[in-house]
Amino acid sequence: MMGALLLGIMLLLLAGGVWIAMTLAIVGWVGQAFFTNTLPGKNLFSAFWESNASWELAALPLFIWMGEILFRTKLSEEMFEGLRPWLNRVPGRLMHTTILGCGVFGSVSGSSAATCATIAKVALPELKRRGYNEKLAIGSLATAGTLGILIPPSITMVVYAVAADASIIRIFLAGFLPGFLLMLLFSGYIGWWSLRHPDQVPPADPPTTFMQKIRLSGNLIPCALLIVFIVWVLVAGWATATECAAFGVLGSLAIAAWGRSLTWKNFKDGIMGATRTSCMIMFILAGAAFLTKTMAFTGIPRELAEWVDSMHLSPYALIGALVLVYLVLGTALDGISMIVLTSAVVLPMIQKAGFDLVWFGIFIVLLVEIAEVTPPVGFNLFVLQNMTGKDSNVIAKAAIPFFFCLVLCIVLITLFPGIVTSLPDLVMGSEK
């Protein structure tokens, strides 16, 4: 009843047009003031400070600034021109760049919000200018942006590994194949939709020879080298994700200056755009952190997990029940909080049912991805709402087909757990 009441207040405030971050903070305040013996004011201050005073979070505004530079100079246009001849005959054509961009960028940033905001800033204006369906582009970005927490490195994976006392490297390796599978599912839907709606896809360009494609691909070289360099220094352990973000900003500025597309105006506009987007995301993060404290004090996540445990379900019935529990929690909590607040109860249940903890880590990360696009507190919905000016419910509706791709991926890894465990076992040997 407590959870239903707080959810009702949240929906009422959002429907009334209250700022998202303020809504989260108000609901958290009501929960602590009326249902706990804590001091909401003190916890509000600590939640706002702790959620934003983070070295890892410094990567967020830097990656967003990198996206602003690519968007405001000719670099994003050159990237699309380089990809155009290679995707010309693929159903959906340049629409697939949203999936490819989120997959590559997600492997660098490790953040769903940074991936969604950066690729949206680059891709949406170009796709809209070229006549692609805006609804499909927004839906694909909302869900493909979540690849930032599935394709390693991922902060969410690290938190789970610590909570489960599992190997971080194993869980990182386990994320690759499901990440590629999810990209294929997203691209497969885009291709199917494009074949069903050929009138809403720009016509194909005249055929080009292989040498013409190579010449046009020269536009890709500067940005491709930048991305390869960022991934390389991250994988080699020479730089953290935050330092990689700084390299990305410096590299994009250097490439834009070399191409003579960097001016004082777009430099200033890029900084202001990155500042606005970063402040919006951090304000929402702060509100969500305060609401998370409220959930912890009220004990709602733990009560839900203990309620499932009390039913003594069969292994697959347990998985189905946990899916429902995490979907409910995902309407009000961020992924890391979902893991931290429920792991003490859920992990022993999973081990007792005979499931591999590495497999369950990927399973729960996929559920966290779904939470990122689940109203009313789907974080990627908020990011795109700010960037497009469209209502979060409109964005959520556009993301529904890709939401089912996420569900299908969960079903596939449940039926075929080798999708998750085969790569860690191949590289590091089986734990059994």
MIDO-698293 format. One record per residue: x, y, z of N, C-alpha, C in turn. Coordinates in steps of 0.001 Angstrom, whole numbers, plus 500000, padded with zeros to 6 digits. Layout:
% residues N
XYZXYZXYZ...
% end
This chain:
% residues 432
500832498788500000500000500000500000500861501254500000501948501206500763502846502348500819503445502623499438503917501558498803504505501711497478503499502218496459502262501704496523501217502142495592500883503617495802500858504058497073500568505454497375501653506373496821502917506009497041504023506828496543504029506877495016503714505728494377503652505696492915502522506583492406501385506573493115500265507419492725500617508901492815501325509284493890501754510682494034502698511067492898503605510154492555504560510430491479503841510660490158502888509789489823502151509922488567501349511225488544500768511584489691499982512817489774500858514038489527502043514061490136502954515199489962503464515293488532503824514141487948504307514151486559503216514616485611501980514152485845500858514571485004500588516063485157500909516627486334500712518052486558501812518926486000502823518318485380503889519086484744505022519487485663505088518889486872506196519191487781507492518624487198508594519344487350509891518865486851510160517448487356510794516654486494511040515255486819511856515117488095512960515867488186513829515768489355513087516199490618512294517257490515511525517727491657510481516690492070509868516040491087508882514992491393509518513870492201510686513405491758511376512330492470511720512756493895512201513993494043512583514481495368511361514634496275510251515141495738509032515320496532508494513986497015508457512995496107507973511661496496508882511068497572510202511253497413511137510767498427510906511451499766510642512760499741510397513523500975509122513012501669508055512820500881506792512334501455506995510959502084507710510085501384507942508743501907508693508748503221509731509585503312510514509628504549509785510363505672509066511422505341508399512229506361507235511495507017506522510682506242505293510069506750505414508574507050506452507919506503506519506462506669507809505981507333508682506898507746509918506511508434510164507472509601511155507151510410511522508008511540512785508821511257513133508969509978514359509674509594514077511156509354515147511930509163515037513358508886515194513587507379514101513891506668514189514041505203515179515109504758515251516240505483516133517323505056517585516912505022518033516231506067519427515777506124519722514779505017518798513845504796519004512833503749518936513441502356518109514485502189518031515163500898519377515771500544519990516450501500521291517073501242522345516015500909522411514952501705523434513926501484523213513205500159521947512938499796521666512257498520522082513109497335521772514412497396522135515297496294523651515412496166524353515480497292525814515601497237526448514293496767526062513176497365526692511893497049526454511477495601525287511807495057524969511372493696525746512133492641526212513346492959526897514174491961528379514382492232528822514199493487530243514361493815530977513056493539531088512706492262531663511420491859532646511635490716533836511064490859534838511158489790534362510432488537533701509268488726533208508517487577532165509323486800531342510078487537530286510854486884530853512008486062532102512376486304532725513445485518532807513076484040532752511780483739532776511351482339531515511775481602530410511907482329529125512214481695529140513541480936529446514687481576529451515944480813530507515984479712531623515269479933532665515253478905532201514512477654531577513346477843531077512608476682529959513390475984529107514051476765528041514850476162528638516020475376529702516635475907530376517722475181530971517195473876531532515990473929532069515375472717530963515244471664529782514803472092528656514693471164528238516046470618528271517073471457527930518421471005528909518909469941530187518618470130531198519035469138530942518340467800530686517028467858530414516287466624529166516827465927528167517208466727526897517688466174527037519083465556527771519966466208527811521367465797528867521661464742529722520698464456530679520853463355530250519918462225531082519763461220530726518921460075531020517441460319531528517111461499531990515743461736530849514732461681529695515049462271528586514096462261528085513873460833528007514960460048527573514829458653528553513972457861529845514153458113530848513363457407530767511884457792530471511613459054530320510224459483529174509552458734528031510236458614526885509657457928527160509493456436527887510442455853528243510317454436529151509111454208530040508839455156530916507679455021530190506363455177529165506328456038528402505092456257527354504852455166526890505930454531525773505833453601525941504783452504527055504732451775527154503741450690527174502301451183527663502038452393527742500671452905526379500166453379525517501090453812524199500694454313523092500947453293523471501331452089522501501752451086521501500656450733521943499398450658521076498296450249520517497507451432520835497913452645520327497236453840518971497834454201517930497022454419516627497588454812516760498451456065516332499687455961516470500609457087517606501581456907518575501197456060519721502035455723520343502754456926520405504071456915521146504797457955520490504730459331519265504208459417518633504054460722519441503130461623520193502214461013521008501279461801522162501977462509522464503206462114523572503915462765523269504189464244521991504293464610521655504494466024522098503292466853521889502091466299522256500863467013523774500700467037524417500889465867525870500760465796526553501796466687526065503029466631526671504092467433526547503827468922525353503388469361525158503109470786525995501919471237526130500907470369526936499742470721528402500094470902528943500864469948530364501249470020530592502223471164529745503246471238529936504255472278529675503687473666528731502744473762528447502129475054529628501383475609530444500802474719531628500069475174532689501010475739532581502297475402533547503281475894533044503954477164531775504371477152531273505206478244530859504409479466530250503234479269529750502460480397528550503094481062527960504095480441526829504817481022525684504857480032524505504471480484523321504517479637522960505946479267523000506852480261522620508244480020523576508919479039524893508711479227525880509328478336525742508791476917525532507477476785525373506867475461524145507418474761523023507437475461521771507915474876521882509381474466522404510222475359522484511656475085523447511970473947524609511305473939525630511611472929525193511171471535524732509927471400524336509430470077523084510139469581522164510464470499520962511197470088521335512567469530522295513226470156522710514561469703523296514517468306523993513422468004524636513296466692523667512767465645522911511718466004522132510979465008520775511604464696520046512051465704518670512504465469518568513634464432519375514705464549519254515772463546519568515289462125520586514433461989520967513942460671519878513051460075519329512138460886518283511238460384517029512013460006516690512988460823515506513804460535515722514620459263516918515178459098517224515972457904517164515139456636517530513869456748517541512989455571516201512307455323515191512596456145513846512099455875513487510774456512514240510328457517513923509073458191512814509284459220512114508195459551511001508249460487511499508623461880511042509770462403511541510266463687511122509357464839509903508824464793509412507973465869510273506720466010510626506105464874511469504904464910512859505244465437513386506395465020514718506805465481514737507037466983513711507712467508513652507984468948513494506692469738512626505794469275512431504516469960513687503677470002514421503666468881515657502875468843516722503475469748516789504800469815517784505454470673517479505242472154516198505285472511515824505102473921516282503756474440516139502718473622516489501370474075517946501022473778518448501401472603519844501079472277520804501839473180520372502970473720521204503699474670521534502884475900520678501921476231520923501068477401522087500111477192522577499980475960523725499106475710524961499568476486524948500825476926526069501340477703526310500586478994525261499942479550525447499189480797525554497689480558525367497230479300525482495802479011526817495446478386527304496294477485528581496027476832529686496602477716530606495758478201531639496205479157532517497313478577533120498099479493532987498078480955531699498733481406531172498290482550529894498784483038529940498901484552529564500070485068529539500273486512528518499334487156527386499137486500526344498250487030526872496835487197527659496367486232528242495028486324529210494929487496529992495983487703530948495986488816530206495903490149529136496676490284528348496659491518527772495277491764527251494648490714526696493298490874527790492303491265528944492384490610530030491451490901530459491545492363530515492769492888530871492962494297529791492378495197528521492639494871527415492144495693527331490620495684527654490005494527527550488552494390528853487828494681529912488605494987531244488029495204531655487172494000531416487711492804531728487014491561532880487724490859533459487042489863534583487600489112534103488723488198534698489902488351534328491028487499534676490738486042535845490142485805536265489829484435535287488856483784534851487830484530533885486864483984532586487561483577532112488447484435530850489132484134531026490083482959532183490742482883532464491580481716532422490740480434533124489613480440533146488744479259531748488227478923530954487953479958529616487418479745528697488420479064529019489705479127528151490714478551528281490893477054529379490413476456529613490687475038528585490026474114528410488697474214527498488005473298526049488466473465525525488605474696524172489163474805524065490581474241525148491375474385525141492718473811525031492683472296525816491802471657525741491666470201524379491110469780523850490162470549522527489602470248521468490687470293521542491540471295520562492614471421520679493605470268521898493902469843522079494785468688521467494167467436521629492856467255521033492166466104519508492215466157518951492030467357517490492087467495516964493481467166517636494508467676517217495885467380517301496167465875518444495802465270518622496048463827517651495206463014517375493995463488516419493128462791515037493751462762514632494356463885513315495008463897513299496210462957514385496995462946514441498155462049514327497706460597515034496616460244514958496096458878513558495614458538512924494892459473511554494386459246510578495544459098510694496560459974509795497716459911509975498452458581511199498585458125511470499307456876510888498575455674510924497245455706510322496472454608508803496601454621508229496744455824506775496886455943506310498295455585507185499289455745506825500694455487507839501333454536507933500842453295508944501382452369508724502854452034507481503333452191507194504731451871507744505691452923508119505168454103508624506027455179510144505942455331510784505341454338512241505243454327512747505961453078513731506842453187514251507525452002514683506521450938514492506861449661514879505936448593516383505682448579516739504516448062518156504154447999518887505053447004520142505305447283520978506080446368521378505208445186521812505818444087522306505020442959523449504109443399523559502911442803524633501985443197526011502618443017526916502276443903528288502783443829529249501615443732530367501847443081531377500801442973532128500670444294532887499590444419533639499356445652534652500475445885535292500948444826536290502009444978535626503330445389534404503581444868533688504784445286533339504725446773532944503523447223532639503344448646533875503611449506535013503127449034536261503334449777536590504819449863536407505539448743536707506973448739535767507728449690534468507388449649533515508044450540533780507699452002534338506506452226534623506086453597535761506875454216536469507627453387537519508478453939536979509467454957535658509789454825535037510692455799534973510076457191535027508723457237534921508032458514536244507983459272537340508170458555538655507911459145538925508743460402538714510076460399539045510849461613538289510377462853536955510255462737536160509847463903536416508385464269536632507534463258536919506124463538538224505987464314539249506740463909540529506705464626540366507179466065539522508212466251539279508729467603538624507661468479537603506983467942536897505953468712537820504780469012538593504353467990539534503236468201540554503590469273541053504818469236542035505253470237541436505225471641540200505730471794539553505762473102539358504350473636538852503456472771538636502060473203539963501400473549540987501670472759542292501036472955542896501412474306542914502715474614543532503124475881542721502635477076541396502464476878540560501955477969540820500475478203540810499684477114541038498244477228542447497948477716543425498741477267544813498531477678545064498927479125544090499592479738544236499998481130545068501255481314545296501999480235546094503218480321545271504422480792543961504308480757543110505433481141541792504911481692541211505675482608539882505363483118538830505874482130537552505548482384536481506014481509536419507541481496536667508160482646536643509620482715537784510221481906538972509645482014540112510133481225539877509908479737539240508793479390538898508535477987537934509598477466537002510036478323536077511083477914536827512380477618537829512682478444538642513878478204539407513755476884539964512558476621540642512332475340539668512532474176538429512062474360537423512198473312537123513644472990537012514479474023536752515906473811537929516560473093539146516297473576540330516894472941540466516427471491540228515129471274540343514594469918539315515181468974538074515304469428537029515858468562537275517330468267537789518077469269538148519477469033539281519583468011540281518701468146541417518733467224540983518394465801540121517371465654539654516971464318538811518080463696537923518686464507537092519777463995537942520972463578538986521290464366539874522398464015540666522086462758541131520845462640541891520420461458541025520497460202539730520159460349538813520233459212538240521614458991538700522604459764538287524006459645536775524189459817536164523347460667534734523496460943534485523968462371535574524191463131535440524657464503535548526176464541534503526807465044534501528267465198534240528601466675534497529869467020534231530278468401532749530137468724531886530353467738530438530271467981530017528845468318530411527861467445529969526491467755530724525901468949531934526444469238532629526034470455531831526468471689531398527746471690530611528262472819529257527572472903528594527390471754527290526728471748527399525281472243528500524625471888528708523249472330528857523157473840529621524089474422529798524107475884528463524356476583527686525326476089526403525644476717525421524491476571525397523840475408524508522696475207524863521541476124526177521265476237526626520183477123526310520507478576526441521776478955526145522187480337524676521990480659523803522421479757522358522274479995521964520809480124522433519983479187522072518556479220522642517872480457523889518181480792524529517557481958523823517948483253523462519238483375522757519686484587521405519002484705520720518838483582519427518162483603519579516732484097520564516012483552520759514612483926521184514499485387522099515372485829522571515294487205521487515672488207520623516607487844519509516974488714518561515785488879518288515090487774517429513897487850518112512805488672519415512625488469520157511636489259520053511934490752520137513222491108520053513604492517518672513275493092517614513614492328516265513291492776516056511800492918516587511028491950516470509567492008517241508992493187518393509593493516519182509119494654518435509322495966517730510451496082516947510707497298515778509726497400515110509458496266514017508486496271514536507096496620515746506773496148516357505485496481516569505351497993517021506434498627517176506409500093515832506131500768514782506734500237513454506508500802513058505038500669513312504469499484512989503052499285513765502168500260515020502522500512515834501736501443515289501839502869514894503066503271514378503248504638513027502568504831512186502599503804510864501971503935510933500459503825511990499941503153512148498497503026511289497857501960510739498649501045509845498104500011510550497082499118511769497361498579512422496349497721512677495036498454513141495107499706513425493893500474512142493111500756511067493831501062509785493165501315509314492411500075509470493018498905509073492348497662509887491078497447511215491175497647512083490005497452511741488900498450511485489266499713511155488264500723509794487627500446508880488412499895507566487876499529507702486803498440508565487055497453508802486056496407509446484810497010510400485005497918511081483867498547510102482996499334509109483625499947508161482880500779507257481966499969507188482161498641506291481345497811506912480011497409508233479842497606508934478578497314508622478087495890508949478923494918508630478633493522509649477698492887509269477078491772510205476291490966511207477237490322512350476727489823513384477628489287512883478620488242512153478145487226511714479060486171510558479939486630509735479453487534508696480309488116509334481412488950510443481079489639511188482074490409511719483167489494512284482770488351512802483749487393511668484653486904510521484064486589509377484861486138508921485852487200508894485407488469508486486296489562509488487430489751510783487102489643511809488140489802511736489165488674511376488712487477511196489657486368510127490687486731509006490204487259507920491118487637508356492059488762509077491512489766509526492332490889510459493441490406511438493087489553512399494094489098511759495098488135510748494668487394510035495623486548509294496647487405508699496185488502508017497102489416509025498047490065510143497502490547511166498343491168511756499329490164511844498904488893512427499762487872511618501008487589510338501036488019509541502250487830509943503356488798510726503005489837511068504015490843512536504053491223513331503050490808514730502977491238515657502885490034516899503345490220517923503121489207518480501708489371519213501235488358519666499845488337520571499466489488521532500328489814522472500019490891521730499870492217520762500746492458519991500662493693519165499382493745518608498971492604517848497721492555518715496545492982519951496528492519520858495422492849521255495472494316521657496652494783522144496787496162521056496452497177519828496912496928518762496768497909518145495372497950518362494568496909517717493250496861518689492078496877519981492332496682520933491229496497521006490303497706520915490846498923521046490017500128519972488937500190518794489217499655517697488246499675517667487418498392517887488068497248517697487411495952518825486433495617520076486796495876521196485947495459521170484557496110520885484428497407520761483071497963519636482265497311518544482932496953517448482245496259517918481704494915518685482522494197519176482129492868520133480942492972521053481010493916521994479898494104521271478618494495520292478732495367519531477568495813518764476933494654518296477778493715517558477268492555518474476663491499519807476808491658520758476187490749521192477045489575520914478337489618521326479222488525522746479747488758523468479930487652524831480454487705524789481946488038525634482392488974525612483792489395526081484732488288527006484272487430527445485100486305526285485284485325525578484191485050524404484273484167523366485221484753523114485118486054522106485968486679522535487435486632523839487698486645524310489074486536523882489708485229524025488985484125523596489516482821522080489614482768521418488622483357519956488626483419519458489897484109520055490237485239519595491406485991519990492709485293521120492709484569521504493900483804520480494163482694519994493101482051518959493261481021517667493815481637517343493369482846516169493916483525516367495391483866517601495739484226517912497153484489517744497963483207518141497393482064517954498068480782516476498354480536515631497362480839514193497565480668513708498684481582514249498730482802513858499783483743514203501170483209515264501256482385515674502550481837514647503122480864513768502273480320512759502751479357511351502449479843511183502251481162509872501970481741509340503212482441508183503735482001507592504877482701507163504467484114507037505378485085507228506827484901508660507300485126509582506410485603510937506863485913511959506178485001511651506059483718512625505528482776513641506603482437514893506412482857515871507493482778516137507914481333516249506956480414516500507311479021515334508093478426514125507831478934512974508600478469513128510069478844513636510314480054513836511691480501514906512392479658515986511663479360517074512245478570516558512679477201515826511785476540515317512100475205514195513137475266513423513148476344512391514177476505513022515559476509514129515696477209514812516983477264515413517355475917515893516365475185516615516650473940515680516846472751514474516251472806513553516336471669512365517247471932512080517524473219510911518327473557509614517549473533509683516248473310508489515407473272508198514834474654506930514537474914506534513973476195507149512588476386507495512256477637508129510954477899507220509795477534505891509980477632504964508910477251504989508660475745505179509730474970505312509581473510506572508780473177507665509096473879508927508388473661508803506929474095508134506704475237507937505329475715507126504516474711506115505130474116505307504442473106506150504085471885507032504992471487507909504726470333508887503602470632509222503429471930510209502416472314509607501031472531508264500903472476507603499635472802508131498455471974508259498571470632508773497414469871510176496992470311511020497957470606512382497649471046512375497122472486511389497536473274511183496982474613510970495474474511510165495050473532509917493613473357511163492878472846512036493592472139513326492987471768514145492673473014514111493576474002514793493334475276514193492115475976512867492036475988512196490886476614512590489601475897512615489631474562513004488448473793514430488032474115515321488999474293516710488685474649516764487983476004515957488431476966515902487774478278515413486341478136514387486129477314513862484770477085514932483878476468515665484418475490516688483622474797517830483227475727518295484149476568519406483775477460518932482845478579517624482884478877517079481958479873516979480547479302516512480445478054516398479140477403517755478595476974518665479488476599520000479082476129521063479831476940521292479423478174522250480139479037523669480168478500523984479285477552525316479288476953525647480592476240524604481341475830524845482647475216525628483539476166525375483382477454526038484194478468527335483554478948527290482246479223528405481599479927529503481060479014529245480920477713530218480258476835531514481053476693531425482370476522532639483166476334533503483209477593532930483450478792533783483380479998534420482010480200533668480936479914534223479592480062535334479325479055535175479857477839536173479663476796537469480392477141537352481617477636538532482437477922539204482057479245538400481803480269538919481606481611538756480184482143538110479333481357537870477969481828536606477895482662535986476726482660534742476538483402534997476537484898534048477093485659534149477120487117533680475807487734532983475003486937532448473743487478533512472656487493
% end
